[in-house]
Amino acid sequence: MFIQNGILSEQCIADFEVETRLNLPNDYRIFLCKTNGGTFQDSIIKPQRPGELLIDCLFGLSGKSETDLRFWRGEFDGEIPEKSLIIGSDAGGGFLLLCLEKDAEGIYYYDHSYFFPASSDSENTYFIYPSFSALFSELNKSFQA
């Protein structure tokens, strides 16, 4: 089940893009407009690497630190690529990272807490989906099953 936070105006998203100097993909903009992020119950995705992930939240522009895109951008400033955004979290303390870097676009799993045994200082970020739409499609399958 997905419990959305509400809706956002196009202007709110445009202001966020100016503030962060990021151009969000259209699929993610539409998601933010319609939901402003939200929480999941029992939503498991199974990318090849790093393994099964229990996703619990997709962030929005809520103003509440633990669920706000601005908060996480500030928390990990300098640790994630400049043209990327932490957009969600899993139950193991890892994050979903939307990367907008040329030739590296997509959704990544950022295991900053080294939850998975394969993670290390040299490798703790894993490509999992080519787009936000692909990620959200898998999440929808998970909670509709």
C-alpha positions as CSV (number, residue, x, y, z in Angstrom):
1,M,0.0,0.0,0.0
2,F,1.2,3.5,-0.8
3,I,0.0,6.5,1.3
4,Q,0.7,9.7,-0.5
5,N,1.5,13.0,1.2
6,G,-0.8,15.2,-1.0
7,I,-0.1,17.3,-4.1
8,L,2.4,19.9,-5.1
9,S,2.0,22.8,-7.6
10,E,4.1,23.0,-10.7
11,Q,5.5,26.3,-9.3
12,C,6.7,24.6,-6.1
13,I,8.6,22.0,-8.2
14,A,9.9,24.7,-10.5
15,D,11.2,26.7,-7.5
16,F,12.9,23.5,-6.1
17,E,14.6,23.0,-9.5
18,V,15.9,26.6,-9.5
19,E,17.1,26.2,-5.9
20,T,18.9,22.9,-6.6
21,R,20.0,23.7,-10.2
22,L,18.5,20.4,-11.2
23,N,16.1,19.6,-14.1
24,L,13.9,16.8,-12.8
25,P,12.8,14.2,-15.3
26,N,9.2,14.5,-16.4
27,D,8.1,11.2,-14.8
28,Y,9.4,12.3,-11.4
29,R,7.9,15.8,-11.7
30,I,4.4,14.2,-12.4
31,F,4.9,11.9,-9.4
32,L,5.7,14.8,-7.1
33,C,2.8,16.9,-8.4
34,K,0.3,14.1,-7.8
35,T,1.6,12.7,-4.5
36,N,4.3,14.9,-3.0
37,G,6.0,11.6,-2.0
38,G,4.6,9.1,0.5
39,T,5.1,6.0,2.5
40,F,4.9,2.3,1.6
41,Q,3.9,-0.8,3.6
42,D,5.6,-4.0,2.7
43,S,6.9,-2.9,-0.7
44,I,9.8,-5.0,-1.8
45,I,11.8,-4.6,-5.0
46,K,14.3,-7.1,-6.1
47,P,17.1,-5.6,-8.2
48,Q,19.9,-7.9,-9.2
49,R,22.3,-5.9,-7.1
50,P,22.6,-5.3,-4.2
51,G,19.6,-7.6,-3.4
52,E,16.1,-7.4,-2.0
53,L,15.1,-4.0,-0.8
54,L,12.1,-3.1,1.5
55,I,11.3,0.5,0.4
56,D,9.5,2.5,3.0
57,C,9.4,6.1,1.8
58,L,9.6,8.3,-1.3
59,F,10.4,11.8,-0.3
60,G,8.6,15.0,-1.2
61,L,8.7,18.7,-0.3
62,S,7.0,18.3,3.0
63,G,9.0,20.5,5.2
64,K,9.4,17.6,7.6
65,S,13.1,16.8,7.7
66,E,13.0,13.0,7.6
67,T,10.7,13.1,4.5
68,D,11.9,16.2,2.7
69,L,14.1,16.3,-0.5
70,R,15.8,19.5,0.7
71,F,16.8,18.0,4.0
72,W,18.5,14.9,2.4
73,R,20.2,17.0,-0.2
74,G,21.8,19.1,2.5
75,E,22.7,16.0,4.7
76,F,24.7,14.4,1.9
77,D,26.1,17.5,0.2
78,G,29.5,16.5,-1.1
79,E,28.9,12.8,-0.7
80,I,26.6,12.2,-3.7
81,P,27.1,13.4,-7.2
82,E,26.2,17.1,-7.7
83,K,23.5,16.3,-10.3
84,S,21.7,13.8,-8.1
85,L,19.0,13.7,-5.5
86,I,18.2,11.3,-2.6
87,I,14.5,10.5,-3.3
88,G,13.6,7.7,-0.9
89,S,14.7,5.3,1.7
90,D,14.5,1.6,2.6
91,A,14.1,-0.2,5.9
92,G,17.8,-1.0,6.1
93,G,19.0,2.6,6.2
94,G,19.9,3.0,2.6
95,F,18.6,5.5,0.0
96,L,17.2,5.7,-3.5
97,L,19.3,8.1,-5.5
98,L,18.0,9.8,-8.7
99,C,21.1,10.5,-10.8
100,L,20.9,13.1,-13.5
101,E,24.5,13.0,-14.5
102,K,25.0,12.6,-18.3
103,D,25.7,8.9,-19.2
104,A,24.8,7.8,-15.7
105,E,21.1,8.7,-15.5
106,G,18.8,6.5,-13.6
107,I,17.9,5.2,-10.1
108,Y,20.6,3.9,-7.8
109,Y,20.6,2.3,-4.4
110,Y,23.0,4.2,-2.1
111,D,24.1,1.9,0.7
112,H,25.8,4.6,2.9
113,S,25.4,2.4,6.0
114,Y,27.0,-0.7,4.4
115,F,24.0,-2.8,5.1
116,F,24.9,-5.3,2.4
117,P,28.1,-7.3,2.9
118,A,29.3,-6.5,-0.7
119,S,29.3,-2.7,0.1
120,S,32.5,-1.0,1.0
121,D,34.2,2.5,0.9
122,S,35.0,1.9,-2.8
123,E,31.6,0.5,-3.8
124,N,28.3,1.3,-2.1
125,T,26.2,2.6,-4.9
126,Y,24.3,0.3,-7.2
127,F,22.4,1.0,-10.4
128,I,18.9,-0.5,-10.1
129,Y,16.5,1.1,-12.6
130,P,16.9,3.2,-15.7
131,S,14.1,5.7,-14.7
132,F,11.8,6.7,-11.9
133,S,8.9,5.2,-13.9
134,A,10.6,1.8,-13.9
135,L,11.2,2.0,-10.1
136,F,7.6,3.1,-9.4
137,S,6.2,0.4,-11.6
138,E,8.1,-2.2,-9.6
139,L,6.9,-0.7,-6.4
140,N,3.3,-0.8,-7.6
141,K,3.7,-4.5,-8.5
142,S,5.0,-5.2,-5.1
143,F,2.1,-3.7,-3.1
144,Q,-0.6,-4.9,-5.6
145,A,0.6,-8.5,-5.3
